[in-house]
Amino acid sequence: MTLNEESSTTRTATAPTAISNLAPDTGRPLSGRDKIRFGVGFALFSLIWMTAGTSGSAVLLPQRFTELGIGVPEVILGTMNSVGCVFALVANVVFGTLSDITRSRFGKRTPWIVAGGGVTAAGYVLASQSVGLFGIVAGWSVVQVGVNMMIAPAVAVLSDRIPENTRGTFSAFYGGAQIVGQSAGTFLGAQFIEKMGQGFMIGVALFAITGVVTVLIWPRERSSKVVAADETAARLDAKAILKSFVPPTKNCRDFYLALVGRLMLILGWSMIQGYQLYILQKYCGQTTEDSAVTISTMSVVSMIVLIITSVVSGPISDLLHRRKIIVAIGSVIIAVGIAIPWFMPTGFGMILFAGVGGFGYGIYIAVDQALNVDVLPSQEEAGKDLGILNLANTVGQVLAPVIVGAIVVATGSYATLFPIALISVLLGAVVIMFIRKVR
């Protein structure tokens, strides 16, 4: 599952300029009631779709591939994720642009958020019920299109409707709930590993209601039919879409260092995190039942440490005015977590990975977002450039299954994954330390 939430990162103030407390869409401060509604809406949005997506991609679908016997499960999973990530990347840009120019009485973001849930649910039905590689890959690609049909306009709400002085708080609701959703999804999948039909239907229902629940909780979006006289109406054409893919070329050294650093970390993390079921069964030698119990334990441990460290690390970074060193420390801790099951190929070793690696990942994701905003070459093109930075997530998730599949097919063992993942994460930390613009 491609996570494009990084595109919602908000600016960290670096100068004593006034920060607006007015909502851009109304020109007035948010009431206490509206703040609660936005906070709950952002949290539930991330929690619901991430729970459904993770339960499928991390547990239920991998187990189904094992039982189908239509090929090497790792290769099937790798193909599904790789192709799906390509669709996710394109869909995020396309639907972000479409939502910018949508004119309806329901607003410009709301229709896409609601429709995306239905598309995602339909794709998940196809992926979970197909017995051939083509149907599985096609279904998961539709899932990625639908998810990004929701995500692109949802994160844009941060800039459309949330005052600048509280965007960090609402971004935390979004990101924190995503962390909970990842662990909750793994836990949910583990509970239905022997009743996959029920587990898949729960996922379908969760996807379908994600957009509806979100827009019902948020204060209603204003109609976008009437365009202000001083607003230039956006036009959707091939040139506008292609322009979204043009990377920065000036004042961008640190920008690309941040891109490569994130890519290396996401690659190393995904090689282990995305294959924990197979690692438990084929590297640690656990049965299906034992691996389900272990994954449940790992998800709880990971969720607890991720929430704590992500909530604490951001304020510490702001207090110390340091980004690079904290990101690097988080990366090193992740590497330590990866090394544990390499030397301890047991269920307990993987639980320790969930705790130690999750501790480091929580530090990383909390501060990495602030660092990425600090290295943007141009604030005027922040949205586009943050989308390009998000390529690191997409490419990392594409490369991870390709590398894992190639290693497992070539060696017949998972042991080699750990040193490669460890080196990738540490290289990412080294690259980040070469950034000059950010302390």
N, C-alpha and C positions, 0 to 999 in steps of 0.2 A: 504494500500500500504506500502511494506517494503522498508524502506530507508536504503541502505547499503553504503551510501556515507561516513560514518564515517571511513571506511577503507582507505580513501584517506588522512587522517590527516597526516600532515607533522611534522617533528621534530622541536621543539623549541630549539634554541641554548642555552646551559647552560654553555658553556666554550668558551674562546676566541680563538677557532680554526678557521682556514681559511675555508670559505664556498665557494664551487666551483660555478663558473658562466658559466660552460661549460655544454652543453646539452649532456647527457650520450650517446645518439645514434650517434651523429656526432662528439663529442669532440670539438665543437666550441660554442661560445656564440650565443644565439638567436638574430637574427636581430630584429629591431623594428617592421618590418612588420610581422614577425613570431610570435612575442609576442602578437600582436593584433589578429592575426588569432587564436592562441591558446586560448586567453582570450574569444573571441567571441564564439568560438566553445564549450568551457566548459560551458559557460553561457547558450547558446541555448540548449545544450544537456539536462541540468537539467530542464530548463524552459519548454521545449516542452513535455517531457515525464511526468513530474510532473503535468503539467496542465491537460493533458489527464487523468492521473491516478486519481487525486484528484476529478475531475469533476464526474468521475464514482463512485468511492468508497464512497465519502462523500455526494453526492447529488442524482445523477441520478439512480444508482442502489438501494439505500435505498427507494427512491420514487417508483420505479418499484416494489419492494417487497411488498410495502403497497397496491399497486393497483392489484397485481396478486392474492392476497388472498389465497396463498398456505400454509400458516402457520404464525407463529409469526414473523414479519419482523426482530425484534432484533435478534432472534435466527438464522434466515437465514443469516443475515449480519455477525453475530458472527462466524457461521460455515464457511462461505466463506473466511473471513479474517484469521481465525485460520488455516485452511487447506492450504490456499495460502501462509501463512508465512512459513510453513514447507518447501514447495517447493522452496520458495525464499532462505531460508538458505542453502539448499543443492545445488541449482543452482549456487549461488554465488561462492561457493568453487569449484564446478566441472568446471564451465566455466572459472574461473580464472586460474585453472590448465591447461585446454585445450588451452587457449590463450597463456600460457607460452611456450608450446611446438609446436605451430602451425608453419609450414613452408610453406609460400606461397609468390608469387611475390607481393602480396598486403600488406605484413607484417603479423605479428602475432596477432595484435589486431583488425585491420580494418574488416576482414571478419566476426568476431563475432558481432561487433558493428552494422554492416549493417543487418546481418541476424536476430539479436535479435529484431529489429524493426518490421520485417515481422511476426515473431512468436507472438510477443505481440499483434499486430493488429488482428491476427487470433483468439487468445484467447479472446480478448475483444468482437469480433463479437459473439462468442459462449456464453459468459457470459451474454451479453445484450439481446440476442434473445431467450435464453432458458426460458421455462416456468416451469421447474421443478428444484428441489434442486440439483440433481446430475449434470445436465447440467450447472447450474450457478456456482457451486463449481469447476467443471472440467474446465470451461472456465477461471475462475479467477486464477486457479492454472497455466494454460498455460500462462496467463498474467504475473504472477510472474516469471516463468521460462524465458520468453522472456525479461522482463525488466532486470533481473540479467545477462542474456546473453550479454546485452549491458553494464551494469554498471561495472561488474567485469573487463573486459578489458579496459573500458574507464578510470577508476580511476587508473589503472596500468600505463597509459600513463604519469601520473604525475612523476613516478619514471623512466620510460623509456626515456622520451624525454624532460623533463623540468629540467633546472638547479636547483641545491639545493638552491641557494640564492633567487630564485623567486617562489618556490613551494607554499609558504604561500599565495602569491598573487593570484595564479591560483586556489588554493583551495578555496579562498574567492569567486572567480567568480563562481565556482561550487556550493558552499553552499548558497551564496546569491541568486543565480538564483533559487535554489530549494525553498527557502522561498517565492520568488515572485510567483513561479509556484503553490505552495500550495494555496495561496490566489487567484491567477488567476483562478485556477481550480474550486474552490468553487464558484467564481463569474460566471464563464462560465456555470457551472451546474445549477445555480439558474436561469440563463436566459432561459434555455431550459427545465425547470422542467415540463412545460405543453406541450412541443414539444420534448419529449425524443428521438424519432427516429432521429431527426436532431442532437440532442446533442450527441448521441452515434456515429453517422457517423463522426462527427467532431473529436471525440476522436480516432476513428479507423484511420483516416487520419493522425492525429498528431503522434500517435504511429508509423505508418508505415514510416514516413519521418524522425523520430528522428535520427537514425543512419546515413542515407544518408546525411542529412544536416550537421551533425557533421564532418564526414570524408571529405566532400567536402570543408569545411571551414578550417579545420586544414591543415597545410603543409603535403604533402603526406608522408605516412609512408614508410620507406625503406623495400625492399624485405627481408624476413626472410629465404629465401631458403638456403643461404650460411651462415654457422655457422663458427664463428671465430675459429681458431685453438686452442686457449686457453680456449674456452667456452665448458663447459661440457653439452652435450645435455641432456635435462630432459627426463625422461621416465614416461609415464603415466601408472600406475598399481594400483591395489587395495591398496597396501601398502602405496603408495605415497598419495592417496586420504585420507586414514584413518589417516595418520600422520598429515594431516591438521586439524584434529579435536582434537588432543591431547593437552590439556591445559597445561600451565606452572605449574611446581611443586616447583621451587626454587625461592627465593627472590620475592615472588608474593603476599605478604599480601596486599599491597596497590593496586595492580592490581585488586584483587577480591573485595576490598572495592569500587573501582571505578565502577566495573561491577554491584555490587548490588545497589549502589547509583543511577546509570543511570537507571537501571531496575525499581526502585521504582518511579522515576520521569516520565519516559516514560509511565508507567502503569497509573499513576494518570492523566497525561495530555491526554492520548488517551481515557480514559473513558469519558471525556467531549468533547474534540475536535472531536473525531470520531463519535459522536452521536448528533451533534448540530441540525441536521434537526429534529430528533425525539424529542429532548428536547424542541425545539421551538413549535412543533405541539402538543405534548402529555403532556408536563410539563407546558409550558407557555400558551397553549391554542390557538395558532395561526392557522389560516387557511393555506392552501397550498400556496395561493397567498401572504399572509402576511409573511410567513416563508421564501419564496423566496426573498422578499425584504429585510428582516432582515439579511439573510445570505449574500446577496450582500453587505450590509453595513458592516457587520462584517469582510468580506474578505478584504475590502478596508482598514478598520481601522487596522486590524491585519497586513496586508502587510506593511503599512507605519511604524508602530512601530517596527516590526520585522527587517526591513531593517536598520532603524536608530540605534537601540540598538545593533544589531549584528556587524555592521560596527564599532561602537564606542567602544564596550566592549573589543574587542581583543587588540587594541593598549593600552587601559588603563591597562589591565592586564599585558602586556609586560612592560609598564612604571613603574608600581608599583611592578613588580615581584611577583604578587600574583595570585593564581588560586582558591584555596579552598573557600576563603571568598566570592569571586565574584560569583562563582557557587552557593554557599549557598544563597547569596542575591537574585540571580535570581530565585531560588527555592521558597523562601519565597514570593516573589512578585507574582509568579504563583499561590501559595496557596491563596493569597489575591484575585486574580482574580477569582479563582474557588468559593470562598466564596460569591462573589457578587450575582450571580444568585440563590444561595442557599437561601439567605435572600430576594432576589428581583426576583421572578419567572416571569419575563416579558421579552419582546423582548429587551427593553432598558438594562435590567440586563445582557443579553447575549452579547449585544454590548460592555458593560463595561468589561465583561470577555475577549472579543476579544482584547480590548485595554490594560487593565492591565495585563492579563495573557500573551498576546503577548509580552508586554514589558519585562516581566520576562523571557519568553522563548527565546527571542532574546539574552538577556544577557547570559543565560545558554548555548545555543548551540555554541556561539562564543568562550567561554572560556573552556567549557567542553572538546572540541577536544584537546586543548593544554594540559589540565590536563591529559587526557588519554594517550597521548604520553609520558608525563613526568613519568608516573608510569609503563611503560613497563618493564618487568623483563629482557628482552634481546633485544638489537637493532638488532641482527642478525636474530631474528625471529619476527621482528616487524610486518610484513604483516600478519602472522598467528595470532599473539596475538591481533592485531587490529580487525581482523575478529571475534575472540572470544568475544572481547568487544562489537562487534556489535550484539552479541546474546541478549544483553539487549534490543535493539530496537525490535528485532524479537519476543522475549519472551513477552515483554511488550505489543506488538500489538496483540499477541495471547491471552494473559490473559485478556486484557481489554474487548473484546467482550464477552468472557466467563463469566466474572464477571457481566458485565452489563446485559447480557441476563438472568443470574440466578436471579439477584436482581429484574429485571422488572417482570419476570414470578412469582417470589415468593411474591412480594409486590404490583405489579400492579402500581408502581409509580417510578418516576425518582428522587424523593427528596433524597433518601438514597444515590444516587451516589455521591453527592457533598461532604459530610463529609468523605466518604471513599477515594475519589480521593485526597482530601485535606491532609488527614493523610499520604497517600502514598507519596505525594510530599515532605512533611516535613520530613518524615523518610529518604528519599533519601538525603536530605540536611545534616541531622545528621550523616549519614554514611560517607558521603564525608569528613566531618570535622575530622574524625578519621584517615584519611590518614596522614602519617608521612613524606613521602619522598618529598612531594610538599608543598610549603608554601601557 
